[in-house]
Amino acid sequence: MEATDRIRPADRLEEVSEYYFSRKLKEIARMNAEGQDVISLGIGSPDMPPSEETIRTLCENAVRPDVHGYQPTTGIPELRQAFAQWYKRWYGVSLDPGKEIQPLIGSKEGILHVTLAFVNPGEEVLVPNPGYPTYTSLSKLLGAKVVNYNLKEEDGWMPDFDKLERMDLSRVKLMWTNYPNMPTGANASMDLYRRLVDFARKHAIVVVNDNPYSFILNDKPISLLAVEGAKECCIEFNSMSKSHNMPGWRVAMLASNPQFVQWVLKVKSNIDSGTFRCIQLAAAQALQNAPEWHQEMNVNLYRRRRQWAESIMQALGCTFDSRQAGMFLWGRIPDGYADAEKLTEKVLREARVFITPGFIFGSNGARHIRISLCCKEERLREALERIKQIQL
C-alpha cells in the first residue's frame, strides 16, 4: 500500500464540498473545449475594466524600484484615508482611518478573519437562508455551528425579528447580513439597519453587514454604520470588486470600532503579509472615481443588461421583483419544475446557457434561479434567442 493511500485529510473537509462555481466552471470549460460555446450567466465577476486613472496609477507605480517589498498588514495610510473619505462622501459615515478601518485581501478573506477573531469552536453563527455560501462553508471549516435564519419572499427577503427573538441566542457570536442582498436583490432600509443594531446590542451579538452591492442599480447607497451606535456592536464589509470593476485585484475593507479592528488585525497579521503597494495606491485612486463614472458603470450599463435578463426570465416562465438592486436578477421558477436545477441543467444542455440554480444559496432558494448581469449585451441577446429555441 502506498503512503498516499494511508494519509487522510482533516476531518473538517467532511463538513464542506468544493465551491459550486469551482466545480461548474470546470464543467463549462470542458464544454467550451469541445466547441459548445457556453454563455455563462453564472458568476458575478464584472467584465469591464476599472477607471483609466486606476490603471494608470498601477502602471506608473509598478516601474518604481522601491514598491515591491512586504507591506504593512494594516494597509498603507493612503488607502485607509481614501476609504475613510469614500465612506464620508457616499454614505455620510465618519471613520477614523487609523483605527476604524482595516483593508482586506477581499471580503472572502475577511469572513475568515472575523470568524477566527470572534467565534470559538462549537459556538454559533447566524447565517441567512438564502445567503452567500461562504458564510456557511467557512463557519463549518472553523468549527462554528451554523444556525440559519430564514429570509422569505413573502417578507421581502428581510429577517423576521419576532422569530429571531424566540430563538435560543445564548451561544450566538456573529450574525451575517448582506444588503443589497445577494442572491435576492432585496434592498436595505435605514429602518432595517436600526433594527439590526438594536438586536445586536440587546443580545451582545456582532452583526456583520456585507455591503459590496450598494452601488449597483441602486439610487442611494446606504451603510449600516450610519446608524447611531452601530460601530459599538457591528462590523461592515465593503469591496471594490463589484463597485469599481476590480474583482481580480482583491481589495476590500472592514470598518468598526478600534477594539474590533485590533482583534481582526491580530488574526490577519498571522495569516498574510499585506497587499502589493501598487494595487493599494491604485485602489486609493479608484475610490476617487467621479460620480459620472459610477453612473455609467454601475447604473446605466447594468440597466441596459438588466432589460435582457428580464426578457430571459420571462422566456423561462419565471417571475421576479422588478425593484431588485445589485448585479443579479433573482426569479422564481414555474410550478412545472420539481426544483431549480432541473431547469438550469436543461438550459445548459440544450441552450448552452449557464444560469445559477438557487439551491446553492440555501433551501429557501430551491425554487429560484439567478442570472448574472456580468455579460455583454450581445451575449445576453444570444442567450435569449437560444433559450427561445428550446422546448421548456
N, C-alpha and C positions, 0 to 999 in steps of 0.2 A: 504493500500500500504506500503510495506517495505521501510526502508530508502534507501537500495541499489537501489531500483527502481527509486528513485528521485535524485540520485547522478550521475552526468555526468562527463566524462573525459575532460581534457583540449582540447580546440579547435584544438591545434596543432596536436593531434593524427589523425585528419581528413586528414592531409597532407601526412601521410605515412601509409604503411601497414607493417605487420610483415615481417621481413627479409626473402627473398625467401628460403634460405637454412635452416632457422629455421623451416619453415613450411614443407619443403620437407623432411628433415631428420626425422621429427616425422612420416611422412607417411612411409618412408622406414623402420623405427624402427617397425612400426606395421606389415609391410610385413614380416620382418625378424622374428617377434614373431610368425607369422603364419607358419614359416618354409620355406619361399620362397627363402632365401639366396640371397639377392640382392648384386651385386657387385657395389660399389659406385665409380664412376669416376668423382664425382662432385666437392667437396670442396678441396681447396689446402692446406691441412694440412700434412706437412711432416711426414712420418710414420717411419723414422729411428731416433735413439737417437742422442743427442749431443755427442761431443767427450768424451772419457773416462776421460780426465783431467777436463772437465767441471763438470761432475757428481761427481767426487772425491772431487773437491773444494766445491761443495754444501754440500756434506755429512760431510766432515771434519769440516766445519764451523758451521753446524747446531747443533752440540752437544755442542757448547760453550754456557755458560750461559749469555754472555753479548751481544748477537746479535739479540735479539728478541724484542727490543723496536722500537718505531717510528723512521723513518729515514728522513733525510732532503729531502724536495721536490726537491731540486736541484740535487739530486743523490749524491752518495758518490764520493770523489775525485778519488778513484781508477778506478771507471767505466768511469768517464769523461775523465781521462787521457788515458784509454785504447781505448775509441772511437777516441780520437784525434790521437793516434798512428796508429790506424787501417785506418783512412782516409788518413793519410800521406803515409802509406805503400802501400795501394791498389789503391787509387785514385790520389795520388800526391797532396792532398789538405792540407794546413796548417790551423789548427783550434786552437784557444785558449781554452783549456779545462775548464778554469774557467769562461769564459764569452760568448763563442760562441757555446756551446753545452748544450742541455737540454735533459737528459734521460726521456723517456716516458713509461707509462704502456701500450705499444702497439701503433701502428700507428692510430688505430681507435680513441683512446682517444685523440691523437694528432690532428686529424681532428676537434674534438670538441673544444679543447683548442684554436687552431689557429683561427677558425671561431669566437669564442667568443671574442678573442683579437682584431680582425681587422674589423669585419662586424657588422654594426648596422642593426636592423630590417628594412626591406624594401630595403636595399642596395643589390647589385648584385654580383653574383659569377659565373665565367665561369667554366663550367663543361664539360668534354669531353663526346661525344656520338659516340661510346660506351665507357663506363668507369665504374669504381668501384662504385657500387650503394650507398655506404655510403657517397660519396661526395654529392650526391643529397639529401639523406634522412636526414642527419644531418643539411644540409643547410636549408631545409624546416622546420625542428623542431625548429631551432633557428630564424626563421622569415626572413631569407635571400631569395632573389628572384634568382632562378636558371636560368641561361641563358646557353643553350647548345651551344657548338661549335662542328662542325662535324669532325669526323675522318672517312675517306672513304678508301675503299680497293684500289681504283684507284690512291689514293695519298700515298699509302704505310702506311696508318693509321697515317699520320702526320697532324698537324694543317695547315689549309690554311690561311696563314698570310694576303693575299690580302683580303679575306673575313672578317677576324678579324678587319682589319683596316677600313673596311666600316661600321662596327657596331657602334652603339652609346655606347661608353665605359665610359660615364661620371659618371655613378653610380657604376661601377665595382670596387670592392675592392680586390678580390682574383681571381687567375686563377689556377685551379688544373691541373697538368700534371703527367704522370706516365709512365716512360720508364726504362727498357724494359716494354712495355705496357702490361697491363692486361685489357681485355682478349686476345688481338690480337697477342701478341708475337712480335710486331714490336720493333726494337731496336733503341736506340737513336744514334745520332752522335754529335760530338762537334759543327758542323755547326748548327744543330737544337738548341742546348743549347745556342749558341751565339745569335741566332735569338730571343729566348725566353727572354734572358737578355735584349737585345735591346728593345723588345716590352714592357717589364716590366718598364724599365727606362723611355721610351718615354711617357707612359700613367700613370705613378705612380700607377701601379698595382703590388701587391705582387704575384709573381709566386711561387707556392708551388709544388715542384717536389717530388713525392712519388717514392722511389728508392729501394724497397725491393727485386727485382728480378735480380739485376745486376750480381750476381754470378752464376745464374742457366743457364747452357748451353750457356755460354757467354764467348768468348775468352778474352775479355778485358773489365772489369768493368770500367765505367766512371761516373763522377759526374757533375751535373750542376754547383756546386761550383768551379769547375776547371776553369770556365770562369772568366776572369778578371772583377772585379766589381760586380760579381753575389751576393755576400753577402750584398751589399747595398740595394737590392730590391727583393731578393729571399730567400726562405727557402727550405731546403731539409730534407725530412724524410728518415730514414733508419731503418730497422728492423732486429732482429735476428731470427725471426720466420722461414723464408724460408732459409736463407743462413747458419744458424747454427743449423737447426733442433730443434728449440726451440719455437714452436707456443704456447704451453700452459704456458710457462714461463712468457710471456707478458713483453718483454724487447725491447724497440725501442729507437729512439733518433731523435731530430731535430737539425739542425745546421743553423746558420745565424749570422747576426751582433748582438752585445751586446744589442742594444736597442730592437730589435725584441724579442730576447730571454727573456729579462726582462718583456716585455709585456705579453708574454705567461706564464711566471712564476707567474705573478700576478694572472692570471686566475687559473692556475694549483694548486697553493698553497691554494686556497679556495675550491678545489674540492677533492683532495686526500691527503694522508699523507705519501707518499713515498712507495717505493718497499722494500720488505724483504731484509735485508742486505746480507744474504747468496746468494740470487739469483743475486744480483748485483755483488758480488765477483766472483761467478761462471761465470757470463756473461763477466766480465773483463778477466777471464781466457780463455773463448771461443774465444774472439777477438784475441787471440794469436795463434789460430789454425794454424798449418803448411800448406803451400801451397799444400802438398800431401793430407792432409785431404780434403781440398776444391776440389781438382782434382777428388778424388774418389767419394765424396758425392754429389757434385754439378755439376759434368760433366759426369764422367763415368757411374754412377748409372742411371742418368736421360737419358743419351744417349741410354742405353740399353732399358729402358722403353719406350722411345720415338719411337723406332722401332715398338713396339707392338701397340702403339697409332696410328701411321701412318697406320698400317695394318687395324685397326678398322675403321679409317676414310675411307679408300679405300673400305672396305666391306660395308660401309654405302652409298657409292657412292658420298662421299664428296670430295671436292678439298681443298687444303691447300698450304701455302707457306712454303717450307722446311727450310727457313732461320730463322724461329722464334726462339726467346730466351725465357727463363723463364720455369716455371714448368707446363705449359699447352700446349695443341695443339688446335688451332683455325681453324675451317674449314667451308666451305660454303656448304649448303645442296643442294641436287639435285632439279631441277626445278619442279619435280613432287609433291613436298610437298608445301602446302599453307604457312606454317611457320615452324620454327624450333621445336616448342613444339609438333606439330603433330608427328614429327619423334621421339623426345626424349620420349614422352609418349608411343608410340608404342614399342620402345626398352625396356622401363621399364616394361610394362605389359607383353610382350611376351618373352623377353630375360632375364628379371630381371637384367638389367644393367642400372644404373642411370648415365646419361650424362646431362650436363647443357645446357639448351637452351639459345641462345644468346640474346633473347629479354630482359632478366633481366638486361642487361648492357646498354640498350637504344635501340631506334628504329633502329639504324644502325646495330644492331646485330640480327635483327629479322630473317635473313636467314642464321644464323651461329649457330654452336654448339661449346662447349668447353669440352675437355677431360683433366682431371687432371692426372698428372704423379705420384701422391702420392699413388701408389698402387703397390703391389708386382708383379713381372713379371709373376708368376704362375697364379695370378688372372687376369691379363691383357690377358694372353693367353686363360684362360677360358672364359673371356668376349668375346673375338674374336670368339671362337667356338660357343658360344651361339647365337651371332648375325648372324653368318653364317647359323644357322638353321631356322631362321625366314624368312618369305616372305616380302621383302621390296619393 
